């Protein structure tokens, strides 16, 4: 498959501490086949200096072409991703967290199955080798595995890591999904809606993961898990 451009959507809420580092790695990426990067940061009405940090990066690297979109009201990660999808102009898009839990260098690996014509949708898999990540509790690990299993039961699609941020898809398909969930229900909803499209070829690739703690900004909790279960049923 010939791909000329990739939109990298970065939803951000109170990520002043890490966003500059993430943007630096993304900017340094040398994508294969001359693919052009479009980087869209959607600031979800952060209370800290996230916007200022992005503006400093843009001033230091004007050639990076980073687009900053401001949400005037905090609506949630899902809503920020919806906005990024709306703004995206690349042929493909991928979601990148604004923290340092996932390594942007692995975007290149996730592109390979699409470029070789093997897949249309590529998901990362943080747990391909079990639980090798310091700081990621067994409780969270088994919660993630259960949510993925429950999603698979409802969709009939054997996804390996439903909650992973790294989801690569054609932009025209993403724009046509009519997504509703504005917070962490985004993950099961987008998975369910993609699973309903016949003929899509899926690929799941191992990705590395550096778990951060609640003190470092992790915000997902048990209520989000319950919402994920409900969304898996609702959108099946």
ABEGO torsion letter per residue (X at the ends): XBBABBBBBBBBBGAAAAAAAAAAAAAABBBBGGBBBBBBBBBBGBABAAAAAAAAAAAABAAAGBBBBBBABBAEAAAAAAAAAAABABABBBBBBABAABBAAAAAAAAAAAAAGABABBBBBAAAAEBABBGBBAAAAAAAAAAAAAAAAAAGBBBABAABABBBBBAAAAAAAGBABABAAAAAAAAAAAAABBGBBBBBBBBBBBBBBAAAGBABBAAAAAAAAAAAAAAX
